């Protein structure tokens, strides 16, 4: 066992509690990671603030966007050694045997074990992981960028993958935050024209900096009309990342051209109301894309290594900075993804 600190989620609407604990040695097919950097996701914030139900394991340690160094390996581990730089995602373990795993949709695994929900996560100095579910970090990818591959890049990457986005397509990215900035860059890497939509002029300016061809302020302009104008009749793919406003999902649908695809990546409460006749006659597609697979993470790491995606992050130093990172995220002060870099 090793001793280290962890930030425990004990009760909704209460601050995380940092305390020293003993981290057990890895069991069969497990590795122990020394956490080097961990991303702070809106999902964790919503859980802490009581907007999402608490995890099955309570108290727990949240944090599912993890980059770490292997310090110990358990029995049966092959291909992973102490000193290796790896990432661990929300997918702590998938069974590989259920119908979803067998068809390549491990994110829907019937026996999914989630990092930070069923087992302790990465807001800690150490974390246990399944050796089968960590992926190597390319040598030229710094610690602070690596966590983005486990969610903030992998999520829009998978959304574009299931939509079949290809060179020459016009892609609308609704929502310019951490995932939106990465979505823009992934779409550009595929050779697409990108229209980014949001409400913040600061974030829209950043969207242009990371590669968007056009931006639309949804407060100042009619977003549907403007997107249709900019795209010459509608977009091929609309990625919907807005987690709070269901109206923007309907607007994204109306911004599609014939045969266009709306991909749902953010999930606000409420119900979509879409016109069945237009939906059918224009052969528009509405697709939900949940998270990602290990393939999407591996491809996201490749894009990082190639310099095709440079995540927009705000770095916080040391585990104790988790409180400030969460508070800044809560107040909308963070540009991109908060990342805790351990001392």
N, C-alpha and C positions, 0 to 999 in steps of 0.2 A: 504493500500500500504506500501511497504518497500523500502528503498533506498539502492542502492548498485552499484557496478561497473560492467561494461560489456565491452568486447573487440569487437568493431564493425568492420565488413567488409564493407567498404564504396566504394572501387573502386579496380578493379583488378590491380595487380602489385604495390600496395601501402601497407604500413604497417597497421595493425589493429589499430584502434583508441580506447583507453581505456577512458571511461568517466562514470560519475555517472548518473544513471537514476532511475526512480521509477518503481518498478515491481508491476503490478496490483495484487489484491487479486484473488484467484482462483474462476472460475465460476463453473457451474454445472458439476459434475464428473471431476473436476480438483483439483490438489494439487500444492502447491508451495513448491519447494525444495530449500534448502540451499546447493549449490554445495560444495562437499567435495573433489572430485577428478574428473578429466576429461581427457580422452585420446586424443592424437593429431594424427589424421588420415591423411594418404597420400592424401586422397580425398580432405580434407580441404586445404592442401598445394597446390594441383593442381588447386583448385578453386581460391585461393588467387593469385597464379602466372599466372592466365589467361589461363591455359591449359584446364580447364573445363569451361563451360558457367556459368555466375553468377546465383545465386538462383533467383526464382521468387520474393521473398521478398528482397528488397534492400532499404536502408542498412539493414544488418542482423547481427546476432551473430551466428557464426558457432559453431561446437562442438556437436557431437552426441554420445559420449561414456561417459555417465554421471553416477556418483555415488553421491547420496545426501541424506540429512536428510529432512524428511517432516516437514515443519514448520506451514503450514496452509492447511486446507481442505475445499473444496466448498460443496455446497448442493448436496445431492444424493450420496455422497461418502460412500462406504461400504468396510470394510476390510482394510482400510489404515488410520492410525492415526498419529497425530503429534509425532515426535520422531522416527518413523520408518525409517530404513535404506533401501534404494531402489536404483535400477538402472533404467535408461531411455536410450533407444536406438534411432537409426534412425527412428524406427517405432513410431512416436509420436501418430498417431491414424490410425486405419484401420476400415473400416465400418462394417465388419462382415456379410455383406449382398450380396455383389457381387459374381459372380460365382467363383472367385479365393479364396476369403475368405471362402466360403462355402466348398470348396474342400481342405482347409488346406494350401493354398499358399498365406497367407496374405501379403507376401513381394511383390506380384504382384497386390495388391488391386487397383481397378479402382479409388478409392477415397482416396488413401494414402495421409496422411499429414506427411511430413518429418521434423524431428527435424533439425534445422539449415538451412532449405531451405524455408519451408512454414511458420514456426514459429521460434521464437528466440531459439538458442541453448545454449550449456553449457559452452562457454568461458565467464563465468559470475559468479557472486557471488550467484545469484538466477536464477531459471528457472521454468516456468510453465510446468505441465505435465498432461496428462489424467490419472486419477486414474486407469483406466482399463488397461493401458499400462505400468505401472511401476511394477517391480518385486522385491520381498524382497531379501535382501542380507543376506546369512547365517551369524550367529554371529561370526564364526571364520575366516571370510574372511575380510582382512583389506581393508580400503578405497582405497589404491593405486592399489590393485589387481582387485577390483570389476569392473572398467570400461572395462577391457579386455573381460569380459563375454558378453558385449553388441555388440561386433564386432570381435575383434581379435581372440577370441576363437570360438564364435558362427559361424563365417563364415566357417572356416575349418571343424568344427563339422558338419554343414549342408552338406558340400561337401562330407564328408565321409558317412553321412547318406543316401544321395540320391544315392551314389555309392553302397550302401549295403555292405560296408567294414565289414569284420568279422574276428574272430580269425583265425590265420594261413595265412591270406592274406599277400602279399608283396605289400607295398605302397611306391611309389616314391613321394617325396615332392620336387617339382621344385621351388626353391626360398627360401632362408633362411634369412627371416627377422622376424618381429614381428609375422605375421600370420604363417609363416613357423615353427618357434619354437613351437608355440602352436599346429600346425597340427601334428608335430612329437609326441608330448605328448598325444594328443587325440588318434592317431593311436595306440600308445603303450598301452594305456588304454584299447583298444579294442582287444589287443593280436596280433597285426600285427608286422611284420618285416618291418623296415623303412629304406629306402635309401634317404638321403638328398642330393640335388644338388644345387650348387651355385658357385660364383666366388671368394668370399672373404674367405681367409684361417682363418681369425679371426671368421667369422660367422660359418664356417664349424666346427671349433673346438667347438664353443658353441653348435652347433647342436648335436655333440657327447655327450656333457655334459648333454643335456636335454633328451637324450635317443635314438638318431639315432643309428642304428646298423652299417651302412656304410655311408660314405660321398664320393661325387664325385665332383672334381673341374672341371667345364665345360670348363675352359680355358686350363687346362693342359691335359685333357683326352677327348677321344671321348665319350660323355655321353651316347649315345645309346648303343654302344658296351659294355661299362663298366656296365651299368644297366642290360643289358641282361645277362652278365656274372654273376653278383652278385645275380641275381634273379633266375638263372637257367632256362632261356628261356623267360623272360619278366615278368613285374609286373602285378598284378591284378588290381591295381588302381594307377593312376597318378594324383596327385593334382597339377594343374598349377597355381602358384601364381605370376608369373613374370609379372609386369605391363608394361614392355617396349620392350620386344624382342619377336616378333611373331615366329621367327625361333625355339625358345625353345618349342613352342607348337607342332610343327611338330616333333621335336625330341622326345617329350613325347609320341606322338602317336606311333612312331616306337618302343618305349621301351615297349609297351604293349604286353602281351601274348595273345593267342586266347581268346576271350571273355572278354578281359580287358577293363577297363573303364577310359577314360580321362575326368577329371572334370575341367572345366574352371572357375577359381575363380579370376584371374587377367585379365584385359581386355586391351591389347595394341591395338593401331590402326593398321589397316591392314586387310588382308584376309588370311584365312587358305587355303593351297593347299594340299589336301590329296588324296591318290590313292584309287579310288572307288573300284577297284577289290580286293585289299588287305583288305580294310575296310570291304567289304561284306564277302569275303571268310573266314576271321578270326573272323567275328562277333564282331568286336571292337565297343565300344560305345563311343560317344563324347557327353558330357552332360554339359550344362551351368547351373551354380548354382548361383543365385543372392542372396547375403546377407543371410538372416536367418529369422526365425519366433520367436515368444515369447517362443515357446517350446524349440528351440535351445539355447536361452539365459538361460532359466531355467536349462537345462541340463549342460550348461557351468558353471553356478554357483554351481551346484552340484559337478562337477569335481573339482572346486576350493576348495570347502568345504572338499572334501575327500582327498585333497592333490595330486590328480592324474595329475593335471596341475598346474605348477607354472610359470606364465607369465614372460617373460623377459622384464623388463621395465627400463626406465631411468627417475628418478623422478626430477621434477622441482618444486620449491617452490613459491607459490603466483601467482596471476593472471598476474602480470606484466612480469613474466618469459615466457609468451606465445611467445614473440618475439624471445627469445633465443632458445626455443624449436623448433620453426618453422625454424629458421636459421640453427640449427644443423641438423634437418631432411633434409633440402634442400641440405646440404653439405655432407650428408651421414655419419655424426659423431655419430648417435644414434644407440646403440645396442638394438634392440627390440623396444618397443613402448614408445614414450615420454608420460609421465603422469604429468599433472599439479595438484599438491596437494595444496589446498587453505590454506591460513593462518588461 
